[in-house]
Amino acid sequence: MLMSQLILQNAEMKLYIVGHTDNEGAFDYNMNLSQKRGYAVMEALLKKHNIDPERLKAYGVGMLSPKATNDTQKGRQMNRRVELVKQ
């Protein structure tokens, strides 16, 4: 299911849009990048689907919550993501 479909089909749902990175680069850089990643997705959802901005909040957690190992290219790629978290 697309993020937009989930949000539009659940009118009362409020979400955090959380950006993630791999562990390549400096800590502050990755925290900023992950925040920008979450914010970009939030902005796209708001503009393209006219979602109430009170329903969405963007955050970034950098490399603090990896989904996979950062020891391989495939793992690092999986860690560069955005997730929806119910408020």
N, C-alpha and C positions, 0 to 999 in steps of 0.2 A: 504494500500500500504506500502511496506517495504521502509525504508529510502533509501536503496541502489537503489531501482527501481526509486524512485522519482529523485534522483540525476543523475542517468544514463540516464533517459529519458529527462532530461532538461539540456543539455550540457552547457548552459550559466549561469545556476543558481549558485549563491554563497550563502553559508549558514553559520550562526552561529550555533554551536552545544552547547546548553546551559544545563548544569547540575544543578539539584535542589536537595534539601534535605528536611527532616522534621525539626522541631524545637528542636529535642532532642539533647542535647550536647551543647558544647560551640560554640560561634559565629565563631571564627577563625577556629575551627575544621571543622565546616560545610561548610565554604567558601572553604577551601582546599579540602574537600571531593567532593564537587560539581564540582570544577575545574577538579579534577582527573576523575570524572564520565564523564564529557563532553569530556575530552581528550581521554579517553579509547574508547569511541564510535567513535571519529574522527579517531583514529589510526586504529581501526578495519575496518572502511570504506575505508581508504586509502590503507591498505595492502590487503584486500580481493577483492577489486573492482578496483584497479589501478586508483583511482580518482585523478585528479590534486590537489595537496595540496594547491594551491593558491585559490581554491574554498571553502575551509573549514577553520573555526576558532573556537576553543573551548574556552568556558568561563564557569564560575560557579557563581551562584547567591545565593548559600546556601538556607536559608529558607526565603528569602526576597520576593518571589513570589509564595505563596502557591496556589495550585489548589483546595484544600479542607481543612477542619478543621484539626488542629493538636491535637484536643481534643480526637480523637478516633484512634484506631489502623488502621482501614480502611482508614481514612483520611490521617494519616501519611504515609501509604503505597502509596497512590495516589500522595503524594507530593515528594516522592523519584523517580525522573524521569529524562529523557533527552528529550529536545524539539529541533526541528529545527526551526530557525528563518531566514527568507530571509534577506540577506544583502541589 
